[in-house]
Amino acid sequence: YDRNTEGAKPALTRDLGERKACSYTGRCLWGCPSDAFYTPSITLRECMGYDAFDYHRGYYAQYFRTDGRGRIKGLVATSGTTGEKKEFEADGFVLAAGTLSSAKIFLDTIRNENGGEAPSLKGLMDNRQILIPFINLNLIGQNYEDESYQYHQLAMGFPEGDRYYHALITTLKTALVHPIVQNIPLDLRTALNVFRNVRAGLGVVNLNFDDHRRDTNSVSIETDPRTGTTRLKIVYSPPDGEAAVLDRTVKKVKKVLRKLGCIVPPFMMHLRPMGASVHYAGTVPMSVTPGPLTTSEYGRSHDYENLYFADGSTFPSLPAKNLTFALMANAARIADRAFPELR
């Protein structure tokens, strides 16, 4: 997400500063050599160019120290090499560690302030995902272009009443070969020949489902009585009627693929287990009415006046799409509102 371009893109189509336009190297999973594919390290590198920015490497953030009157005074962190605790003081604090990690820091803060007691954060959300591999019969035996961008060139949407389910189509032009070849029930030479002939037509549909906050889903902390350390306890169950929705939508996807000349090999579809999508959200939701364990529309905590949440913690609902760009845009919105002097 670059605010100086015409919109958010997964990869640059033109040079931007020191970053170069995508050259289709196919190295997206291992790190883009030209920085065309965005990663947070790019932003960190840019921030480190400012004299007023300090980066403390190797510290594990644990909890905030408060004044007992609704204000945070410092962040307590532990060195990953020496184990030494260090406190970082500031006037304002922003939690953007990811929904689960932010929940852990937030709950440990409340626990320390309340003498060992901490609430449960209700409403945890996560996207259910289904991976549907397919073969495009029209492309069997055709040459494939390995110097082409493999990720999400096409998308499909499935509206159903007031719900919407989203699918991303990924080709396998530059994917690792051996995981596929080793599962072909033939000798290596024959398996490689078969793979070469079908490679241009291989693909996967990543089908995503939305989620909504439910009080039955929660995040809390447990304390080890021997060591006094805490760990997250996550409770999550799917919404009622989920199985029927998944089955109905998968059938629609298969029907679309058939019309495109594709088939789905039997027994290869994979329903990812709950918690596997890493799109967690909703534990400290935005609320126009101030209340405990919520934030303002700009991510300001209603429990601690100088604490802001700038990750998925505050999202009141979870769409059936990857949250990356929405998280970036929301973080920029919060920064503009909460810290205008830093523009």
C-alpha positions as CSV (number, residue, x, y, z in Angstrom):
1,Y,0.0,0.0,0.0
2,D,1.6,3.2,-1.1
3,R,-0.3,6.4,-0.5
4,N,1.6,8.1,-3.3
5,T,0.3,5.7,-6.0
6,E,-3.2,5.4,-7.5
7,G,-4.0,2.5,-5.3
8,A,-2.9,-0.6,-3.3
9,K,-1.2,-3.3,-5.3
10,P,0.4,-6.7,-4.4
11,A,3.4,-5.8,-6.5
12,L,4.7,-2.7,-8.1
13,T,4.0,-2.2,-11.8
14,R,6.4,0.7,-12.0
15,D,9.5,1.9,-10.1
16,L,8.9,3.7,-6.8
17,G,11.9,5.2,-5.1
18,E,14.5,2.5,-4.6
19,R,11.9,-0.2,-5.3
20,K,11.8,-1.6,-8.8
21,A,8.8,-2.8,-10.8
22,C,7.9,-6.5,-10.8
23,S,10.3,-8.4,-13.1
24,Y,8.4,-11.7,-12.8
25,T,11.2,-13.6,-11.2
26,G,8.7,-15.9,-9.5
27,R,10.5,-15.5,-6.1
28,C,7.5,-14.2,-4.2
29,L,7.7,-16.9,-1.6
30,W,11.4,-16.6,-0.9
31,G,11.8,-12.8,-1.0
32,C,11.6,-10.4,-3.9
33,P,15.1,-9.3,-5.0
34,S,13.8,-5.9,-6.3
35,D,11.3,-5.2,-3.4
36,A,8.4,-5.1,-5.9
37,F,6.4,-7.4,-3.6
38,Y,5.6,-5.5,-0.4
39,T,6.9,-6.7,2.9
40,P,6.9,-4.8,6.3
41,S,10.7,-4.7,6.3
42,I,10.4,-2.1,3.5
43,T,8.5,0.3,5.7
44,L,10.9,-0.5,8.6
45,R,13.9,0.4,6.5
46,E,12.2,3.7,5.4
47,C,11.4,4.6,9.0
48,M,15.0,3.9,10.1
49,G,16.0,6.8,7.8
50,Y,14.4,9.3,10.2
51,D,16.5,10.6,13.1
52,A,13.5,10.6,15.5
53,F,12.9,6.9,14.9
54,D,14.5,4.3,17.2
55,Y,14.3,0.6,16.5
56,H,15.0,-1.8,19.4
57,R,15.9,-5.2,17.9
58,G,15.6,-8.4,19.8
59,Y,13.1,-7.4,22.5
60,Y,10.0,-9.3,23.3
61,A,7.1,-6.9,24.3
62,Q,5.3,-8.3,27.4
63,Y,3.0,-5.8,29.0
64,F,2.3,-2.1,29.7
65,R,3.0,-0.5,33.1
66,T,0.1,1.7,34.0
67,D,-0.6,4.5,36.5
68,G,-3.7,2.7,37.8
69,R,-5.9,5.6,36.6
70,G,-6.4,4.7,32.9
71,R,-3.1,5.8,31.5
72,I,0.0,3.8,30.3
73,K,3.4,5.0,31.5
74,G,5.7,2.4,29.8
75,L,6.2,-0.8,27.9
76,V,8.0,-3.7,29.6
77,A,10.0,-5.9,27.3
78,T,12.5,-8.7,27.7
79,S,15.8,-9.1,25.8
80,G,15.8,-12.3,23.7
81,T,19.5,-12.7,24.3
82,T,20.1,-11.7,28.0
83,G,16.6,-12.1,29.4
84,E,16.9,-8.7,31.0
85,K,13.8,-6.6,31.4
86,K,13.7,-3.1,30.0
87,E,11.0,-0.4,30.2
88,F,10.4,2.0,27.3
89,E,8.5,5.1,28.4
90,A,6.5,7.3,26.0
91,D,3.5,9.7,25.9
92,G,1.5,7.4,23.6
93,F,1.5,3.8,22.6
94,V,0.3,1.9,19.5
95,L,-0.4,-1.9,19.6
96,A,0.0,-3.4,16.1
97,A,1.5,-6.8,17.0
98,G,-1.3,-8.8,15.3
99,T,-4.7,-9.6,16.9
100,L,-3.5,-12.5,19.0
101,S,-0.2,-11.0,20.2
102,S,-1.9,-7.7,20.9
103,A,-4.5,-9.5,22.9
104,K,-1.8,-11.2,25.0
105,I,0.0,-7.9,25.8
106,F,-3.3,-6.2,26.6
107,L,-4.6,-9.0,28.8
108,D,-1.3,-9.3,30.7
109,T,-1.4,-5.5,31.3
110,I,-4.9,-5.8,32.8
111,R,-3.9,-8.8,34.8
112,N,-0.9,-7.1,36.4
113,E,-3.0,-4.0,37.2
114,N,-5.8,-6.1,38.8
115,G,-3.7,-8.3,41.0
116,G,-3.8,-11.4,38.7
117,E,-7.3,-11.1,37.3
118,A,-7.9,-10.6,33.6
119,P,-11.1,-10.7,31.5
120,S,-11.9,-12.7,28.4
121,L,-11.9,-10.9,25.1
122,K,-14.9,-12.1,23.2
123,G,-15.7,-12.1,19.5
124,L,-12.6,-13.6,18.0
125,M,-13.0,-14.1,14.2
126,D,-11.1,-16.0,11.6
127,N,-11.6,-16.8,7.9
128,R,-12.4,-20.3,7.0
129,Q,-10.5,-21.3,3.8
130,I,-10.8,-24.2,1.3
131,L,-8.1,-25.0,-1.2
132,I,-9.5,-26.5,-4.4
133,P,-6.9,-27.7,-6.9
134,F,-7.9,-28.0,-10.5
135,I,-6.5,-28.9,-14.0
136,N,-7.3,-26.8,-17.1
137,L,-7.8,-29.5,-19.7
138,N,-7.4,-27.0,-22.5
139,L,-3.8,-26.3,-21.4
140,I,-2.6,-29.9,-21.1
141,G,0.5,-30.3,-23.3
142,Q,0.9,-26.5,-23.7
143,N,4.0,-24.5,-22.9
144,Y,3.9,-22.4,-19.7
145,E,5.4,-19.0,-19.2
146,D,7.5,-19.3,-16.1
147,E,8.3,-15.6,-16.3
148,S,4.8,-14.5,-15.4
149,Y,3.3,-13.5,-12.1
150,Q,1.7,-16.6,-10.5
151,Y,-0.4,-15.1,-7.7
152,H,-4.1,-14.3,-7.9
153,Q,-4.5,-13.1,-11.4
154,L,-8.2,-13.8,-11.3
155,A,-10.8,-13.7,-8.6
156,M,-14.4,-14.9,-8.2
157,G,-17.2,-13.7,-5.9
158,F,-20.2,-15.5,-4.7
159,P,-22.9,-13.3,-3.2
160,E,-25.6,-15.1,-1.2
161,G,-28.2,-12.9,0.4
162,D,-26.3,-10.4,2.6
163,R,-23.2,-12.6,2.6
164,Y,-20.3,-12.7,0.2
165,Y,-17.7,-15.4,-0.4
166,H,-14.5,-14.7,-2.2
167,A,-12.2,-17.0,-4.2
168,L,-8.7,-16.3,-5.6
169,I,-7.2,-18.3,-8.5
170,T,-3.5,-19.1,-8.2
171,T,-1.6,-20.7,-11.0
172,L,1.3,-23.1,-10.3
173,K,3.8,-21.8,-12.9
174,T,6.6,-21.1,-10.4
175,A,5.6,-23.4,-7.6
176,L,8.0,-26.0,-6.1
177,V,7.9,-29.1,-8.3
178,H,8.9,-31.9,-5.9
179,P,5.8,-31.8,-3.6
180,I,3.6,-32.5,-6.6
181,V,5.8,-34.9,-8.4
182,Q,6.4,-37.1,-5.4
183,N,2.7,-37.6,-5.0
184,I,2.2,-38.9,-8.5
185,P,1.9,-42.7,-8.1
186,L,4.5,-43.4,-10.8
187,D,8.3,-43.7,-11.1
188,L,10.3,-40.5,-11.0
189,R,11.0,-40.3,-14.7
190,T,7.4,-41.0,-15.7
191,A,6.1,-38.6,-13.0
192,L,8.3,-35.8,-14.3
193,N,7.0,-36.3,-17.9
194,V,3.4,-36.3,-16.7
195,F,4.0,-33.1,-14.7
196,R,5.7,-31.3,-17.6
197,N,2.6,-32.0,-19.8
198,V,0.1,-30.8,-17.2
199,R,2.0,-28.0,-15.6
200,A,0.6,-25.2,-17.7
201,G,-2.9,-26.2,-16.6
202,L,-2.4,-26.6,-12.9
203,G,-4.0,-24.2,-10.4
204,V,-5.6,-23.8,-7.1
205,V,-8.7,-21.9,-6.0
206,N,-8.4,-20.4,-2.5
207,L,-12.0,-20.0,-1.3
208,N,-12.5,-17.7,1.6
209,F,-15.5,-17.2,3.9
210,D,-16.4,-14.3,6.0
211,D,-16.9,-14.3,9.8
212,H,-18.7,-12.3,12.5
213,R,-18.2,-11.7,16.1
214,R,-19.8,-14.2,18.5
215,D,-19.5,-14.3,22.3
216,T,-18.9,-18.0,22.2
217,N,-15.4,-17.3,20.6
218,S,-12.9,-15.7,22.9
219,V,-9.2,-15.1,23.8
220,S,-8.1,-15.2,27.5
221,I,-4.9,-16.0,29.4
222,E,-4.0,-18.8,31.7
223,T,-1.3,-18.7,34.4
224,D,1.1,-21.5,35.0
225,P,1.1,-22.0,38.8
226,R,4.7,-23.2,38.8
227,T,6.4,-20.4,36.9
228,G,3.8,-17.6,37.0
229,T,4.0,-17.2,33.3
230,T,0.9,-16.7,31.1
231,R,-0.2,-18.1,27.8
232,L,-3.1,-17.5,25.5
233,K,-6.2,-19.7,25.6
234,I,-8.3,-19.5,22.4
235,V,-11.8,-20.8,22.2
236,Y,-13.4,-20.8,18.7
237,S,-16.3,-22.7,17.1
238,P,-17.7,-22.2,13.6
239,P,-21.1,-20.6,13.1
240,D,-24.3,-22.6,13.0
241,G,-24.9,-24.1,9.5
242,E,-21.4,-23.7,8.3
243,A,-21.1,-27.1,6.8
244,A,-24.1,-26.5,4.5
245,V,-22.7,-23.1,3.4
246,L,-19.3,-24.7,2.6
247,D,-20.8,-27.5,0.6
248,R,-23.1,-25.2,-1.3
249,T,-20.3,-22.8,-2.2
250,V,-17.8,-25.5,-3.2
251,K,-20.4,-26.9,-5.7
252,K,-20.7,-23.4,-7.2
253,V,-16.9,-23.1,-7.6
254,K,-16.7,-26.6,-9.3
255,K,-19.5,-25.6,-11.6
256,V,-17.7,-22.4,-12.6
257,L,-14.5,-24.4,-13.2
258,R,-16.3,-26.9,-15.4
259,K,-17.6,-24.1,-17.6
260,L,-14.0,-22.8,-17.9
261,G,-12.9,-26.3,-19.1
262,C,-11.3,-27.3,-15.8
263,I,-11.8,-30.4,-13.6
264,V,-11.2,-30.8,-9.9
265,P,-9.3,-34.1,-9.1
266,P,-11.3,-36.2,-6.6
267,F,-10.1,-36.3,-2.9
268,M,-7.6,-33.5,-3.3
269,M,-9.7,-30.6,-1.9
270,H,-8.4,-29.4,1.4
271,L,-10.5,-27.7,4.1
272,R,-8.0,-25.8,6.2
273,P,-8.5,-26.3,10.0
274,M,-9.9,-23.5,12.1
275,G,-7.2,-21.0,13.0
276,A,-5.1,-21.8,9.9
277,S,-5.9,-18.7,7.9
278,V,-4.1,-16.3,10.3
279,H,-6.7,-13.6,9.5
280,Y,-7.7,-13.1,13.2
281,A,-9.7,-10.1,14.2
282,G,-12.3,-8.6,16.5
283,T,-11.1,-9.0,20.1
284,V,-11.2,-5.3,21.0
285,P,-13.8,-3.9,18.5
286,M,-14.4,-0.3,17.5
287,S,-17.5,1.1,19.2
288,V,-19.2,4.5,19.0
289,T,-20.3,4.0,22.6
290,P,-17.4,3.9,25.0
291,G,-17.2,0.8,27.1
292,P,-14.6,-1.6,28.5
293,L,-12.5,-3.7,26.1
294,T,-13.5,-1.6,23.1
295,T,-11.9,1.3,21.1
296,S,-13.1,4.4,19.4
297,E,-13.6,4.5,15.7
298,Y,-10.0,5.6,15.4
299,G,-8.6,2.7,17.5
300,R,-8.2,4.6,20.8
301,S,-8.7,2.3,23.8
302,H,-11.6,3.0,26.1
303,D,-9.6,1.4,28.9
304,Y,-6.3,3.4,28.5
305,E,-6.5,6.9,27.1
306,N,-3.0,6.9,25.5
307,L,-3.2,3.4,23.9
308,Y,-4.2,2.8,20.3
309,F,-4.8,-0.5,18.4
310,A,-3.8,-0.5,14.8
311,D,-4.2,-4.1,13.7
312,G,-7.1,-6.5,13.2
313,S,-8.1,-6.3,16.9
314,T,-10.6,-3.5,16.3
315,F,-12.4,-4.9,13.2
316,P,-16.1,-5.5,14.1
317,S,-16.5,-7.9,11.2
318,L,-14.3,-10.0,9.0
319,P,-14.8,-10.0,5.2
320,A,-14.1,-13.0,3.0
321,K,-10.9,-11.5,1.7
322,N,-7.3,-11.1,2.7
323,L,-7.1,-8.2,5.3
324,T,-3.6,-6.9,4.4
325,F,-4.5,-3.8,2.5
326,A,-7.4,-3.0,4.8
327,L,-5.1,-3.2,7.8
328,M,-2.6,-0.9,6.1
329,A,-5.2,1.7,5.2
330,N,-6.7,1.6,8.7
331,A,-3.3,2.0,10.3
332,A,-2.6,5.0,8.1
333,R,-6.0,6.4,9.0
334,I,-5.3,6.0,12.7
335,A,-1.9,7.6,12.4
336,D,-3.3,10.6,10.6
337,R,-5.9,11.1,13.3
338,A,-4.0,10.3,16.5
339,F,-0.6,11.6,15.6
340,P,-1.0,14.4,13.1
341,E,2.2,16.1,14.2
342,L,4.2,13.1,12.8
343,R,3.0,13.6,9.2
